[in-house]
Amino acid sequence: MNAVDLLGGLMVAIGLYAFVDKWQNIGSVKLSSFYDVFLNISLVLVIMGAIIFLMSFTGCIGALRENTCLLRFYSFFLLVFFLLEMFIAVAGFVFPHKMQGLLDEQFSDKIITSYREDPDLQNLIDFGQKEFRCCGLSHGGYLDWSKNEYFNCSSPSVESCGVPFSCCINATDITGGLVNIMCGYGVQKVTASEAAKKIYTTGCVEEVRVWLERNLYTIASVALGVALAQLFVIYLAKTLEGQVELQRSRWRT
């Protein structure tokens, strides 16, 4: 078992623990659609970990046992993932605004409305909004939160017409170190210029796009390194497969 197998197994273990813990705390986990599965962080972690473990374990056993079927399976799926990564990278580079529009249309509403339904998703959104200094997801920015039943202005909740604390420019009290969870209350009632004094108003998809453009060369260098590493591993798998086939043909003759 190699380090990649251990990584995959660790991801599965952490994902299962988080999924079971969430199940026990909430009482049920909604998985009725693709979006429910895709936005369930713990379940995505389990699936990704299982795929990594399966692929790495297949390649390891195939090399140790000189099994050409396993080596073909390993190299084929590595190639599929490589082509998929290249397709996403090229689409994002050539059609950045279309990709942004797709994210806005397909995921923003579902993510916003599911904010309080999944603790893992809520923590991820809060982390993203704080790190990228954004609020909401689409071009609507902080007004996206009007789609959430807790932050909608017609809601009877105390959070009505507000946004999560992670949108706030200064959510933490410097002296006490405590987070003011009420700092975003009522900002949807005021003008955009007034709201901008308290919270970040730009959507996260736009901020992430700007960040990617700003760090394009670094990201491209890392992506190129990963792509070359994947191609090299595919080459090694195919080379070993060819050597095994050649050795077997000599035994037959």
BELZI-V43832 format. One line per field, one symbol per residue. psi: psi as a letter, one per 20 degrees, with the letter a starting at -180 (. if undefined). Layout:
psi = ???
//
This chain:
psi = pahhghgghgggggggghggghghghhqpplirhhhghinghhhgggggggggggghggghhggilohghhggghghggghghgghggggghghmhhhgghggghhhggggghjgihohghghggggghggjlrpagaiichihiiiphhiqiiqiqijpkarqhiiqgnhpohghjqpnijhjpjhihrrhhghihhrpiqqhgghggggghhkghgghgghgggghgghgggggghghghgghghhhhhh.
//
